[in-house]
Amino acid sequence: MLTNHFRTTLQQLTDQSVRRSLSPLESATGPIVSHAGRTVILLSSNDYLGLATHPEVVQAAIEATERYGTGSGASRLVSGTLPPHTSLEAALAKFKGTDASLVFGAGYLANVGVIPTLIDRGGLIIADRLCHASLIDGCRLSRADFRVFRHGDCAHLETLLRRRVSYRSTLIITEGLFSMDGDLAPLSDLVELAERYDAMLYVDDAHGTGIMGATGRGTIEQFDLEGRIPFHMGTLSKALGSYGAYVVGSNDCVQYLLNVARPFIFTTALPPAMAAAASAAITVVEREPERRARLWANRHYLFNGLRNQGFRLTPTVSPILPVLIGDAAKASAFADRLLAHGVYATAIRPPTVPDGTSRIRFTVTAQHTTNQLDEALQAVKLAGRETGLL
């Protein structure tokens, strides 16, 4: 009976062109990868600065593994806290300009763990409509009343704030840089509304860390709001090329989360190699601003190339360059033709994005060369013509 349910559900997903399957790479992530025995250009990686394969980052992981082993052996509060964890937390706090930080096993664990500790039953959460699934799940787990405001629409948010009962505990939630659209949250306006209505603001800066702001500290630096947003979270798995997540803030904030955030308390600590790699990546980010410069030059080059070909993009201002297609089947067909022409760029379909907004989410990195981007743009043109999108 359960097997029939599995098969029925899978068939429904197939019929809707939203069934997923794994498509393994046969090499390390990078601008050029091996896939199904072929060499292709990868335009679907979040390794924005190319740090996942940076020699210093890799060496840091190797040395930590040789010294501390492959696993931490326990949760952080038992016996799993090792020197790479404390060094990373110190490096993150310094990098982000806060008193302290706390490392989690993954961004999903951080969001579903932290949000319920900030607000519970009787409170009110108001989140941007396009927030990541981990943020939405954190909202639901909190048991607070949950509302959404239209994407980036502060007027709508203020309407919802005005309607609430006076003095009700309220949490506003947003991504800093939205992962599927590549646009920025109106953080300055969100901070002003949070201050005016005595609400907390929770920012997920997973995709902003390392690439946004004058020194790469993220979207909060980009908007010059570092003194007005007391804590936020981000990940180690995008621009920092490692794995895991963090929350930065005051000592009291970090000590509070250390004692009450269930995914932190009840999860084995991050492998020492990942913590050491992330620390090394922070050093590279601070020492090599030219990586961000190359990333942004590549971003502008690919963005202009896609737009000049006539594709419709989201209002992106980042290295995330989503080409909107709409229909899930057409997006899948476009991705298939791209791969046939040597470009690996995945179709993003519901439920990751809303119905009718399926897309190819191109992401460019600092490591791509102009020749590679020219080859990719030629492939995009051919695939667009073959699928009737151009």
C-alpha positions, -999 to 999 in steps of 0.1 A, spaced: 0 0 0 28 24 9 47 14 -22 16 24 -43 16 58 -26 53 63 -35 46 53 -71 15 75 -74 33 105 -60 63 101 -82 40 98 -113 22 130 -103 55 148 -100 66 135 -134 33 146 -150 38 181 -135 74 182 -148 87 188 -112 101 153 -104 138 156 -94 167 132 -97 204 133 -88 229 144 -115 263 137 -100 294 155 -109 326 135 -113 350 162 -102 354 190 -77 332 221 -81 347 248 -103 341 267 -135 348 235 -155 336 201 -142 332 166 -154 297 153 -158 287 119 -173 321 116 -188 321 150 -204 337 183 -196 311 211 -191 309 247 -179 293 248 -145 269 277 -139 250 263 -109 274 266 -80 272 288 -50 310 287 -46 311 323 -56 347 331 -48 362 297 -58 373 289 -22 361 253 -21 392 244 -40 416 271 -28 449 255 -18 450 272 16 414 262 24 420 226 13 452 224 32 435 237 64 410 209 61 437 183 55 457 194 85 426 195 108 417 160 97 451 147 104 452 163 138 416 159 150 401 131 129 372 130 105 345 135 130 340 155 162 326 126 181 299 143 200 277 174 203 293 207 212 280 206 248 293 171 254 328 166 241 325 178 205 340 213 209 375 212 194 401 240 186 389 244 150 354 253 163 365 279 188 389 293 163 362 296 137 338 313 161 364 338 170 372 345 133 335 349 125 329 374 153 360 394 142 350 393 106 314 403 113 323 429 139 303 413 167 310 401 202 306 364 196 293 338 172 279 303 173 284 276 146 256 253 136 258 221 115 239 236 85 219 267 75 187 247 78 195 237 113 203 272 123 170 287 110 148 260 124 167 261 156 170 299 162 136 312 151 116 292 177 139 305 204 132 341 196 94 339 196 67 313 205 30 308 209 12 342 213 38 360 192 36 372 156 60 364 128 59 384 95 81 370 68 89 380 32 69 358 8 101 346 -9 120 335 22 139 302 20 121 270 30 143 267 62 130 301 74 94 291 67 99 259 86 114 277 115 84 300 116 60 271 117 80 253 144 78 284 166 40 280 170 37 318 167 10 333 144 25 335 110 19 361 82 37 369 50 43 402 33 46 407 -4 82 403 -16 102 434 -6 70 454 0 76 475 31 42 492 27 25 459 30 46 449 59 37 482 77 0 475 71 4 441 89 23 457 117 -4 483 123 -30 456 125 -14 437 152 -24 440 189 -3 466 206 29 454 224 26 419 209 60 402 205 68 405 168 96 390 146 102 402 110 121 377 89 139 382 56 168 370 35 195 396 29 203 384 -6 174 363 -19 187 330 -32 163 324 -60 158 359 -74 192 374 -67 178 407 -54 184 424 -21 160 429 8 152 466 15 171 463 48 172 500 56 134 503 55 130 470 73 152 482 102 133 515 104 100 496 106 113 472 132 125 501 153 93 520 149 70 491 158 93 476 185 98 444 165 128 421 161 144 417 127 160 383 117 182 384 86 194 353 68 226 364 50 236 330 36 242 343 1 255 377 10 284 367 33 317 370 15 305 389 -16 283 418 -5 296 450 12 329 469 8 349 441 26 326 411 19 310 411 54 275 408 37 243 426 30 242 443 64 275 459 57 262 468 22 235 489 38 257 502 66 235 488 92 260 468 113 252 488 145 214 485 141 209 447 135 221 431 167 223 395 154 219 376 121 228 342 106 246 330 75 262 300 61 297 287 55 288 267 24 284 295 -3 312 320 -7 332 305 21 335 272 3 330 250 33 299 237 52 278 247 82 262 279 94 266 306 121 248 331 142 267 363 152 257 388 178 262 397 214 277 374 240 243 372 257 227 362 224 252 335 217 250 321 253 213 321 251 213 301 218 239 277 231 215 268 260 182 267 242 186 261 204 177 224 200 195 217 167 227 230 183 223 211 216 213 178 200 235 176 169 270 163 166 295 191 161 307 202 126 336 180 114 369 197 124 380 199 87 349 220 78 355 244 106 392 248 98 384 253 61 359 280 69 384 298 90 410 297 62 384 309 38 377 340 59 414 348 59 414 346 20 383 368 18 399 395 39 433 392 21 422 389 -15 395 415 -24 404 410 -60 384 378 -59 352 399 -53 363 422 -80 366 393 -105 333 379 -94 315 412 -100 332 417 -134 320 383 -144 286 389 -131 281 421 -152 295 403 -182 271 374 -180 242 395 -170 246 418 -200 251 389 -223 219 372 -212 199 404 -214 213 413 -249 201 379 -261 166 389 -251 161 368 -220 139 380 -192 157 381 -158 146 388 -123 155 422 -108 188 407 -97 217 428 -84 240 399 -76 259 369 -91 226 350 -90 212 355 -125 178 338 -129 163 336 -164 126 334 -160 108 308 -182 75 302 -163 65 267 -174 83 239 -155 84 216 -186 100 243 -207 125 251 -180 135 214 -179 138 212 -216 160 243 -217 183 229 -191 186 196 -210 195 215 -242 220 236 -223 237 205 -210 238 190 -245 257 221 -255 282 219 -226 266 241 -199 254 226 -166 227 250 -153 198 234 -134 161 242 -139 146 255 -107 109 245 -104 81 245 -78 80 241 -49 114 258 -47 99 287 -66 62 297 -69 41 281 -96 45 298 -130 80 311 -122 103 282 -132 137 294 -143 173 286 -150 192 300 -121 226 308 -135 253 316 -109 287 329 -119 319 327 -99 352 346 -96 369 317 -114 351 318 -147 371 332 -176 357 355 -203 362 328 -228 342 303 -207 314 329 -203 314 335 -241 311 297 -247 283 296 -222 264 325 -238 267 308 -272 252 276 -257 224 296 -241 216 311 -275 215 278 -292 194 262 -264 170 291 -264 164 288 -301 160 250 -299 134 253 -272 115 282 -287 125 307 -260 143 329 -285 
